[in-house]
Amino acid sequence: MRLTRPELATIAHACDDWASNYFHSPIHGGKDAAVRYIADHHLGGLTTKYGRPKIWDAVAAHLDANPDTLTAPRTTIAERSAREDARNARATEYLNAALHHHKAAEPYEALALIDRAELASPTFKDFSQHRAAVRKKTPPFPSVDLSGTGLRYRAPLPLAGPLAGPPVAYHGLQRRHWVYPGRPVVEGDWPAATPEMCTVTDAAPETMSWPADDPAALDTNSTQWLADGLILVCNGCGLAWT
């Protein structure tokens, strides 16, 4: 089982706050002491979950990648408290922004901001409760599993890495048909860069819900089946109908 990004952030924060104190200890100091004391005294929940060897290795790996953490000046109680307050304040800012999107019925933006809040201060709150509130209002869209097909979805506001694009706001350059939050886009060399710029839907009847409740009702010139009939997508932008 791999450590999650919030768990790695928790390890990083513990190292930032305590490594130099243990490294500079006149009795039993050095890197090995820092690894042992940080893992055993400040990451008890993780050692219980994963076992001591895994967390010791994770702490050592972080210190190897960030050697200045060891040789930095010792931290005081006031400094550690100030750091924690700053991390919690950043998390609160993200949660407030997430609430704004939640009220605006933009669940995927809200979930992405909750992710960022948890990375800012993983031990600040039970972030699963915030995610549950968002998902209760707008249940996740059940996307087709593309595993093993060679296809992949465009990532909406991923937790880390380059932003591939925001969640789909609507479909159509002129008529702007509503799209259920979370309906994905299959990556590809489509005529339109995004569903919001796609012109395929502009020729559809006004009475048609979009994406269509009945995929068979769609104009076959505007859609295509991929992966041997696994998923139906818009020819103009790759937005998934199924």
N, C-alpha and C positions, 0 to 999 in steps of 0.2 A: 504494500500500500504506500503510495507516494504522499509526501507532505503537500498540503494545499498552499496556495499563495498566501492566504492570511496566516497560516501557521509559520511559513517562512518569514513573514513580516514580524510575527511575534518573537521569533528567534533573533531577528536583526535588532529589534528594539531592546531585548534583554542584553544582547551583546553591547550595544551602544551605551546602555546605562551602567553596566557592571564590569565589563571585561577589564578595563584599565585598573579598577580597584583590586581585582584579584591578581592581575598580572604583576602589579607593583608591590604586592604584599611581601613584607620582609620575611615572613615565614610561609613556606610552601607556596611561593609565587610562581610566575611564569605562565606560559600558554596552557600547559596541561592542567594547572590549577584553575585557570579561567574556564576552560571547557567543563571540568568536573563540577565546579561550584555553580556555574550558570545553569547547566542542565539539571542538576539535582535540587537546587534551591529556588530557582526562578521559572522553571519550565516543568513543574511537576505534572500538570495535566497532560502534556505531550509525552513525557516519559511513561506515564501510565498507559496512554493510548498506543504508543509505538514501541515501547521498551527503551531502556537506557542506552544500549549500543547505537541505535539509530539516531537518537537525539544527540548523543555525544558526537557522533560523526557529522551531524548537520551543523552543530555549533562550531566544531573544528573547521569545517568547510567554509563557513561564513567568515571566521577569523582569518583563515588563509587568504580568502579573497579580499579581506579588508584589514590588513595588518595595522593600519593606523589606529584602528579601534583599540588595539592592545596597548600601544605606546602613548595614547592620548593622556592628558592629565586626569587624575582621579576625579570622580564626580562626587558632589555633595548631595545630601538629602534634598536641599532646596533646588538644586539643579535637576535632579531626577523628577521631582514633583513638577517643576516648570515644564519639562519635556513631556510628561504625561498630560498635563493640562493642554499643551499646544497640540498634541496628537488628538486629544478628545475634541478640541475646538474645530480642527479640520474635519473630523468625522461628523460633527454636528452640522457644519456647513453643507457637507454632501447630503446628509439626511434631510435638511431643510429644502435643498434643491430637489431631492427625490420626491418629497411631499408635494411640491409644486407640480411636478409632472404627473404624480398620481392623481391629483385633483383634476388635472387637465385630460385625464384618460389617455395618458401616454405611458403605458406600463413598462415598455422595454427601456425607455430612457430612465424611468424610475429605478428599475432593477440594476441598471448599469451604475447609477450613482450610489445605490446601496452597496454594491460591490466595492466601489472606491472608498466609501466610508469605512468598510470593514478593513480594507488594506491600510487605511490611515491609522486606525486604532482598533486592532482585532479584538481586544479584551474589553472594550468600552461598553458594549451592549450585546444583547442577543439579537443579532441581525437577522436570524431566521424568522423572527416574528414580523419584522418589517417586510420581508419578502412574501410571507404568507398573506399579509394584508393586501399586497399588490395583486397576488395571484388569485385571491378570492374575488376581487372585483373584476379582473379580466383573466380568465383561465388561459394557460399556455395553448398556443395553436399546435395541434398534433401533426407535425411535419412528417413527410415520407422519409424513411431511413435510407440514406444514400450510401451506406457502407458497402464497399466492394464494387461500386459502379464506376469509379473514376470521376464522378461528379462531386461537387461540393457547393454548399450554400455560401453566399456572401455573409460575412460575420457582422451582425448589427451591434455596434458599440461594445466590442469585446473587452474583457477584463484587463488585458494587457496586450501590448503590441500595436502595430499600426492600425488605425481605424479604417476598416474596409468600407464603412458607410453606415448611416443611421438607419433605424427601422423604416419600413416603407410608410409614407404618410398618406399617399393616395396613388391612383393609377390613371394616367392620362394627362397629356399636356394641356388640353382644352377643357375637357369635361370633368376631370378629377373624380373618378369613381372611388367610393370608400373601399378600403382594404382592411380586413380584420387585423388588429395588431399582432405582429409576430409572423404573418404569412411571409415565407422566405423567398429569396431570389437565388436562382441557380447561376453560378458564375459562368460567363462565356462571352464570346465576341458578338454581343447583341447590337442592333442598330442604335438603340437608345441606351445611354449610360446608366439611367435609373428608371424605375417605373414612373416616377413623376414627370419624366421627359418623353414617355412613350406615346406614340400617336395611334397605336393599334386600337385601343379602347375608344377612341374618339368616333369611330364609325359604328359602334355597337348601338343597338336600340336603347332608348332612354329607360325602358321598363326593365332592362336586364340588370340584375345585381352583379357586382363585379368585385372579385372573381365570381364566376357563374355558380349558382347553386347546383346546376346540372352541367357538368363539363361537356356532355354530348351536344348541348345546345349552342356551343361556341362555333364560330366560323372556323373550319379546319385550315383556312389560309392564314389565320392569325395565331394558330397554336401548333405545337408539335409534341409528340410523345418521345421521351428520352429513356434510355436504359431499358430497351425492349418492352416499352409500355408501362414502366414503373411509375413515371411522373409526367404530367402534362404541364407544359410551360408556355408562356406568351412568346411568340416569335419576335416581338419587338424589344423585350427587355429581360426575359428570363424569369419573370414573376411566376411562381408556381400556382397552378389552378387546383391541383389535387392535394 
